Amino acid sequence: MIYKVYYQENKSRNPKREDTHALYVEAPDDISVRELIQAHTPYNVEFIQALDGNSLEYEKQNADFALTEFPEA
């Protein structure tokens, strides 16, 4: 399944909506996504959204859509 992860780049600052970014990750479940993000980035995860069907097709039309891959542990 593909997940859209909303995050802040810095954990030490208070989150601001204007600084929220998104990335896309393929994983079996949202727990795995959170573990990948925590293991490989300094990001502060705000929300993880599962994408399928029409919502996935809509996101794929976005020019910024690209799956983020992390190295195997």
Secondary structure, 3 states (H helix, E strand, C coil): CEEEEEEECCCCCCCCHHHCEEEEEECCCHHHHHHHHHHHCCCEEEEEEEECHHHHHHHHCCCCCCECCCCCC
